[in-house]
Amino acid sequence: MRQLAIAASSGVLLMLPMFTGTSHAVAAPPDYVYAEPLAKSDAEMRKVAEYWKPERLKDADSYSPATPGTKSSAPSSSPSSSAGSVLTNGASRRAAARDIQPTAPAKGGAAKTIGKVFFQLGGKEYWCSASAVAAKNRSLVATAGHCAWDPRLGKSANWIFVPSPGKDGDAPYGIYVGSTLHMHEDWAAIGDYDYDYAFVSVHHGFRWVTEDGKAVMKDVGRLEDNVGGQGLTVGKKTGNQVAAFGYPAGAQPDGSQPFNGRTLKSCEGKTKRTVNPTRNLQYGVLLSGCDFSAGASGGPWILGYRASAGLGFLNGINSLTWNLDAAAKYDAVSSPYFTPTTFEVYDQAANDATT
């Protein structure tokens, strides 16, 4: 029976401080953790913010759900220093993987962690799904690697996260500009779908307000304070019940388009292992019965999800969508397997200082 897997199109496809364990010094990152600045300085952050003025955000839902690049033809090696810097220290102590507890918004109420990321690649606007994650810096977003980096084109530009977005570009919980992208070097270099995940530290959020007839940025504080953060757990066996979320928008195999990308969708089920050699996916985790289409990419997979709180433990992200029976509709979605290596990428991002 023919199987088809495609990248979960980003446009929206198809993811306080209470941590388990004791605090620890941040070890130098392993050599496979790749950090790429997006907009580190205040001036760079404001330049990205200016790009996403209300008139551009109003049209954001019409942009293309991002699709990942094809596998790079470059040899399997670290990215060149001109594109970023692989952080190395072979003798460093590795971060000890442990469960990170979810956190509620500082003012209480249900969390609103899931939203969309908007960005540019090759001069074109795209979008994806994503989620806020609990972190030491209280300013961290998890999404798919292909929602921030293309192995052929490099990093995205003008990257922002909008949690629980409203209609016509409204951002009721703020707009958060990406500061630094953290990922595994095998995604950065060769687009290996076993590592199609990314953790992006973000600056304080802002909202556009009108003063004297002009749009002005109003600081709204840190992401996790405002919307809460999903927990994180890695190294889980398959066969667990998981809830996947995203903003699907793309067409189904038969050309129909049941999703508009404006409404958060979910599906639930038990996970099992899958592979896709053409995407270098050797240790994928499959969720069957999920008809997500392009745009759900980067949306979270949550274990132990409590709807009343809007929280649980991040244990995957929408990476590839599948048509297992070659029928009219997609019928599964997959995630990279979250391992202690995933935790190490998270750990470096969670400790990244932002403004």
LINHUMO-V592057 format. One record per residue. SS is DSSP state (H for helix, E for strand, L for the rest). NEAR is the number of other ideal C-beta (glycine too) atoms within 10 Angstrom. D_FIRST is the distance of its C-alpha to the first C-alpha in Angstrom with 2 decimals. Layout:
ss:SS near:NEAR d_first:D_FIRST
ss:SS near:NEAR d_first:D_FIRST
This chain:
ss:L near:5 d_first:0.00
ss:L near:7 d_first:3.78
ss:L near:12 d_first:6.48
ss:E near:14 d_first:9.99
ss:E near:24 d_first:13.22
ss:E near:17 d_first:16.62
ss:E near:25 d_first:20.09
ss:L near:40 d_first:21.48
ss:L near:33 d_first:24.11
ss:L near:40 d_first:27.51
ss:L near:32 d_first:29.78
ss:L near:41 d_first:29.01
ss:L near:36 d_first:25.42
ss:L near:37 d_first:23.16
ss:L near:31 d_first:31.25
ss:L near:16 d_first:49.02
ss:L near:14 d_first:47.99
ss:L near:12 d_first:47.06
ss:L near:17 d_first:45.41
ss:L near:9 d_first:44.98
ss:L near:10 d_first:46.81
ss:L near:6 d_first:49.85
ss:L near:7 d_first:50.24
ss:L near:12 d_first:49.84
ss:L near:6 d_first:50.88
ss:L near:15 d_first:48.23
ss:L near:16 d_first:47.34
ss:L near:15 d_first:46.80
ss:L near:23 d_first:43.11
ss:L near:22 d_first:40.89
ss:L near:14 d_first:40.36
ss:L near:19 d_first:36.74
ss:E near:23 d_first:37.78
ss:E near:27 d_first:38.18
ss:E near:19 d_first:40.53
ss:E near:21 d_first:40.94
ss:E near:14 d_first:43.76
ss:L near:24 d_first:42.89
ss:L near:22 d_first:46.26
ss:L near:17 d_first:48.46
ss:L near:12 d_first:51.92
ss:H near:11 d_first:53.35
ss:H near:8 d_first:53.90
ss:H near:15 d_first:50.27
ss:H near:24 d_first:49.13
ss:H near:15 d_first:51.45
ss:H near:13 d_first:50.25
ss:H near:21 d_first:46.65
ss:H near:19 d_first:48.07
ss:H near:12 d_first:50.01
ss:H near:16 d_first:46.89
ss:L near:21 d_first:45.41
ss:L near:12 d_first:48.40
ss:H near:15 d_first:47.94
ss:H near:10 d_first:47.55
ss:H near:15 d_first:44.50
ss:H near:20 d_first:42.96
ss:L near:13 d_first:43.38
ss:L near:11 d_first:40.78
ss:H near:21 d_first:38.43
ss:H near:21 d_first:35.78
ss:H near:11 d_first:35.44
ss:L near:21 d_first:34.41
ss:E near:17 d_first:30.89
ss:E near:31 d_first:28.46
ss:L near:33 d_first:28.33
ss:L near:21 d_first:25.30
ss:L near:25 d_first:25.29
ss:L near:17 d_first:26.30
ss:L near:12 d_first:24.18
ss:L near:15 d_first:24.57
ss:L near:16 d_first:28.16
ss:L near:8 d_first:29.16
ss:L near:13 d_first:32.04
ss:L near:7 d_first:32.30
ss:L near:11 d_first:31.46
ss:L near:11 d_first:34.87
ss:L near:17 d_first:36.74
ss:L near:23 d_first:37.40
ss:L near:12 d_first:40.68
ss:L near:8 d_first:43.80
ss:L near:7 d_first:44.26
ss:L near:16 d_first:41.21
ss:L near:21 d_first:42.16
ss:E near:14 d_first:43.22
ss:E near:20 d_first:41.30
ss:L near:17 d_first:43.46
ss:L near:13 d_first:44.28
ss:L near:11 d_first:46.28
ss:L near:7 d_first:44.91
ss:L near:5 d_first:47.57
ss:L near:14 d_first:47.06
ss:L near:12 d_first:46.34
ss:L near:14 d_first:42.76
ss:L near:22 d_first:42.37
ss:L near:12 d_first:41.75
ss:L near:19 d_first:38.62
ss:L near:17 d_first:39.59
ss:L near:15 d_first:38.68
ss:E near:26 d_first:40.13
ss:L near:18 d_first:41.33
ss:L near:26 d_first:40.61
ss:E near:25 d_first:43.68
ss:L near:19 d_first:44.91
ss:L near:20 d_first:46.66
ss:L near:16 d_first:50.28
ss:L near:8 d_first:51.64
ss:L near:8 d_first:49.46
ss:L near:12 d_first:47.09
ss:L near:15 d_first:43.32
ss:L near:25 d_first:41.56
ss:L near:16 d_first:40.12
ss:L near:33 d_first:38.16
ss:E near:25 d_first:35.06
ss:E near:29 d_first:35.43
ss:E near:32 d_first:34.59
ss:E near:30 d_first:35.38
ss:E near:30 d_first:36.58
ss:E near:26 d_first:37.05
ss:E near:16 d_first:37.24
ss:E near:24 d_first:35.32
ss:L near:12 d_first:36.55
ss:L near:7 d_first:39.07
ss:E near:10 d_first:36.59
ss:E near:20 d_first:36.35
ss:E near:25 d_first:33.20
ss:E near:31 d_first:32.56
ss:E near:38 d_first:30.37
ss:E near:38 d_first:30.50
ss:E near:33 d_first:32.42
ss:E near:27 d_first:34.63
ss:E near:34 d_first:38.06
ss:E near:30 d_first:38.22
ss:L near:27 d_first:41.32
ss:L near:26 d_first:43.13
ss:L near:18 d_first:46.59
ss:L near:18 d_first:47.13
ss:L near:21 d_first:45.95
ss:L near:29 d_first:44.34
ss:E near:31 d_first:40.71
ss:E near:31 d_first:37.41
ss:E near:29 d_first:33.86
ss:E near:33 d_first:31.07
ss:L near:35 d_first:28.21
ss:H near:29 d_first:29.39
ss:H near:30 d_first:28.11
ss:H near:40 d_first:30.41
ss:L near:30 d_first:33.42
ss:E near:28 d_first:32.74
ss:E near:22 d_first:30.93
ss:L near:22 d_first:30.81
ss:L near:13 d_first:31.93
ss:L near:13 d_first:34.52
ss:E near:18 d_first:35.72
ss:E near:20 d_first:36.88
ss:L near:26 d_first:36.87
ss:E near:17 d_first:40.21
ss:E near:19 d_first:41.88
ss:E near:28 d_first:39.57
ss:E near:29 d_first:40.42
ss:E near:28 d_first:39.10
ss:E near:24 d_first:39.94
ss:E near:25 d_first:39.34
ss:L near:19 d_first:38.78
ss:L near:25 d_first:39.53
ss:L near:11 d_first:41.25
ss:H near:8 d_first:41.28
ss:H near:12 d_first:42.64
ss:H near:20 d_first:42.58
ss:L near:15 d_first:44.48
ss:L near:25 d_first:44.25
ss:L near:14 d_first:45.96
ss:L near:22 d_first:45.48
ss:L near:24 d_first:46.15
ss:E near:24 d_first:44.65
ss:E near:33 d_first:44.03
ss:E near:26 d_first:44.13
ss:E near:30 d_first:42.09
ss:E near:26 d_first:44.41
ss:E near:20 d_first:42.35
ss:E near:26 d_first:38.64
ss:E near:25 d_first:37.52
ss:E near:27 d_first:34.21
ss:E near:23 d_first:32.91
ss:H near:22 d_first:33.82
ss:H near:22 d_first:30.32
ss:H near:27 d_first:29.22
ss:H near:28 d_first:32.42
ss:H near:22 d_first:32.20
ss:H near:18 d_first:28.60
ss:L near:24 d_first:26.48
ss:L near:22 d_first:24.80
ss:H near:29 d_first:22.60
ss:H near:21 d_first:23.65
ss:H near:28 d_first:26.93
ss:L near:33 d_first:26.11
ss:L near:29 d_first:28.96
ss:E near:30 d_first:32.58
ss:E near:26 d_first:35.81
ss:E near:30 d_first:38.41
ss:E near:26 d_first:42.04
ss:E near:30 d_first:43.74
ss:L near:27 d_first:47.33
ss:L near:19 d_first:49.25
ss:E near:26 d_first:47.96
ss:E near:20 d_first:49.92
ss:E near:16 d_first:50.15
ss:E near:19 d_first:51.65
ss:E near:11 d_first:54.88
ss:E near:9 d_first:57.40
ss:E near:8 d_first:60.88
ss:L near:5 d_first:63.51
ss:L near:5 d_first:60.91
ss:E near:8 d_first:58.70
ss:E near:12 d_first:55.39
ss:E near:11 d_first:56.18
ss:E near:15 d_first:54.02
ss:E near:11 d_first:54.78
ss:E near:10 d_first:53.73
ss:E near:18 d_first:51.84
ss:E near:14 d_first:51.42
ss:L near:21 d_first:48.60
ss:H near:30 d_first:45.03
ss:H near:27 d_first:44.77
ss:H near:19 d_first:48.19
ss:H near:23 d_first:47.12
ss:H near:28 d_first:43.62
ss:L near:26 d_first:43.11
ss:E near:32 d_first:40.45
ss:E near:31 d_first:37.33
ss:E near:22 d_first:37.62
ss:E near:28 d_first:35.45
ss:L near:21 d_first:33.93
ss:L near:21 d_first:31.91
ss:L near:14 d_first:30.53
ss:L near:17 d_first:29.05
ss:L near:7 d_first:26.51
ss:L near:13 d_first:23.19
ss:L near:9 d_first:23.18
ss:L near:16 d_first:25.86
ss:E near:11 d_first:26.18
ss:E near:24 d_first:26.22
ss:E near:17 d_first:27.09
ss:E near:28 d_first:25.72
ss:E near:23 d_first:27.82
ss:E near:40 d_first:27.88
ss:L near:32 d_first:28.94
ss:L near:35 d_first:25.86
ss:L near:31 d_first:26.84
ss:L near:26 d_first:24.25
ss:L near:15 d_first:22.34
ss:L near:19 d_first:18.99
ss:L near:15 d_first:16.24
ss:L near:9 d_first:17.99
ss:L near:7 d_first:21.29
ss:L near:11 d_first:22.84
ss:L near:14 d_first:24.85
ss:L near:12 d_first:25.57
ss:L near:25 d_first:27.07
ss:L near:12 d_first:30.27
ss:L near:27 d_first:30.47
ss:L near:14 d_first:33.81
ss:L near:10 d_first:32.84
ss:L near:17 d_first:31.60
ss:E near:24 d_first:28.41
ss:E near:16 d_first:27.01
ss:E near:20 d_first:24.21
ss:E near:13 d_first:24.36
ss:E near:17 d_first:22.37
ss:E near:13 d_first:21.91
ss:E near:25 d_first:20.50
ss:E near:15 d_first:18.26
ss:E near:14 d_first:17.60
ss:E near:23 d_first:14.91
ss:E near:16 d_first:14.95
ss:E near:18 d_first:14.38
ss:H near:7 d_first:16.33
ss:H near:9 d_first:16.70
ss:H near:22 d_first:18.68
ss:L near:18 d_first:20.46
ss:E near:23 d_first:19.09
ss:E near:15 d_first:19.53
ss:E near:13 d_first:20.77
ss:E near:24 d_first:19.18
ss:E near:23 d_first:19.54
ss:E near:22 d_first:16.97
ss:E near:24 d_first:18.22
ss:E near:16 d_first:15.77
ss:L near:11 d_first:16.93
ss:L near:24 d_first:18.67
ss:L near:19 d_first:18.63
ss:L near:33 d_first:20.90
ss:L near:30 d_first:21.01
ss:L near:30 d_first:23.17
ss:L near:35 d_first:26.48
ss:L near:39 d_first:25.50
ss:L near:41 d_first:25.38
ss:L near:36 d_first:27.89
ss:L near:39 d_first:28.24
ss:E near:29 d_first:29.03
ss:E near:29 d_first:27.21
ss:E near:28 d_first:30.06
ss:E near:19 d_first:30.63
ss:E near:15 d_first:33.41
ss:E near:21 d_first:33.67
ss:E near:12 d_first:36.84
ss:L near:10 d_first:36.81
ss:L near:6 d_first:40.61
ss:L near:13 d_first:41.12
ss:L near:21 d_first:38.08
ss:E near:22 d_first:37.60
ss:E near:22 d_first:35.59
ss:E near:24 d_first:34.23
ss:E near:28 d_first:32.02
ss:E near:26 d_first:29.20
ss:E near:28 d_first:26.68
ss:E near:35 d_first:26.14
ss:L near:36 d_first:23.45
ss:L near:33 d_first:22.11
ss:E near:28 d_first:18.54
ss:E near:30 d_first:16.78
ss:E near:23 d_first:13.00
ss:E near:19 d_first:10.69
ss:L near:16 d_first:7.92
ss:L near:13 d_first:6.63
ss:L near:11 d_first:7.97
ss:L near:11 d_first:10.89
ss:L near:12 d_first:14.60
ss:L near:13 d_first:15.39
ss:L near:26 d_first:14.73
ss:L near:18 d_first:13.99
ss:E near:23 d_first:14.97
ss:E near:34 d_first:17.51
ss:E near:32 d_first:18.39
ss:E near:29 d_first:21.74
ss:E near:26 d_first:23.23
ss:L near:23 d_first:24.55
ss:L near:24 d_first:28.25
ss:L near:16 d_first:30.36
ss:H near:14 d_first:34.12
ss:H near:22 d_first:33.63
ss:H near:24 d_first:32.57
ss:H near:22 d_first:35.76
ss:H near:22 d_first:37.82
ss:H near:29 d_first:36.62
ss:H near:25 d_first:37.44
ss:H near:27 d_first:40.79
ss:H near:23 d_first:42.03
ss:H near:28 d_first:41.12
ss:H near:25 d_first:42.68
ss:L near:18 d_first:45.95
ss:L near:22 d_first:46.12
ss:L near:11 d_first:49.32
ss:L near:20 d_first:49.12
ss:L near:11 d_first:51.81
